[in-house]
Amino acid sequence: MDRGIDGLLASWRPRALAIEEAVGRAMVGQARAIRLITIATFARGHVLLQGDVGVGKTTLLRAFAQVLGGRFGRIEGTVDLMPGDLLYHTYITAEGRPAVEPGPLTREGEDLSIFFFNEINRARPQVHALLLRVMAEKSVSAFNREWRFPHLQVFADRNRVEREETFEIASAARDRFMMEIAIDPPADDAARRALVFDTRFHDVDRLVGSLPEALVPVEQLGDIAEAIQQGVQASTALQDYVLRLWHATVLPQDFGIDLGDVDTASVILAGASPRGMSYLLRAARVAAWLAGRDHVVPEDVRAVFSEVISHRLCFQPVHELRRDELAPALMHGILAHVPAP
């Protein structure tokens, strides 16, 4: 490893771990979700969140925005939301005159670091298309100028319970998100007791405000992310392992994976994309770095495999309604049957 990159990564790792520790003060019982979001942050990847109402998704993202030092933006998905609603807000002033101000995506300008789209599948495909452009290009045109978001990380949550007035995200759109992370209520009784009875968790503004600010310069995240990708190595054996995993997402029957009453050969319409596999390696390198290694081991790949790959697989239409059941079983089967070096 280059000595300069080596020193940079060594100096930044304690900062990344300090971010996790600080966010953990606001979110009890969510250590895995915090680690995965940390990985996505230092891999500069966008994230889908999965979880019921009231499990703390917004609190979690506000906590990350606080300790990262950037600005936080949010919008709620609704069936009547239009693309322009992300960019500008129109209203009538007290004097009865029309006025236009920046919307939730443009309000913070270049300082915007975390943007949360709650219930994205309630918004129409036209809105998804604008968001995808912002995610891919980190820029958008509004008010006769080009707005740039060099530090932007997008998080989106899908309403997975109600089906009326929802527009499922297309597979091409899902593929733009590095991970889908589950935010579930903590199972530990002590954590549940704290959330219910400790008043510190009842005032979100005060809770988030009590966390340290700007533990890392958000404008430097892109540079450190690139240093991680250059400095953490993947051996030929590890690369071969990842290619076998990729093969298994396309043809799981070749690896003897059993899905019970479902014919494994008839499940997959399209396996992981090249983008998805490159995201897997980006995330695995960050996982290795956080563990204090300068090389990726199979455990780093396995630690992020399901969150990076599961949501981007396309099932045959007859099996799509059973995605929530089949996808975890398929991920488990792939990891169990594909030999690791």
Protein Blocks (a to p, Z undefined) as FASTA:
>chain_A
ZZklmmmmmmmmmmmmmmmmmmmmmmghilmmmmmmmmmmmnopacdddddehilmmmmm
mmmmmmnopacddddddfkbcfklmmpccdddfkopacddddfklmnmmmlmbdcdehkl
lpcfklmmmmmmmmmnopaceehiacddfkbccdddddfkbmghpacddfklmmmpmbac
dddddfbfklmmmmmmmmklmmmklmmmmpcehkbcfklmmmmmmmmmmmpccdfklmmm
mmmmmmmmmmmmlnopaehjacfklmpmbdcdfklmmmmmmmmmmmmmmnopabdcfklm
mmmmmmmmmmmpccdfklmmmmmmmmmmmmmmmmmmmccZZ
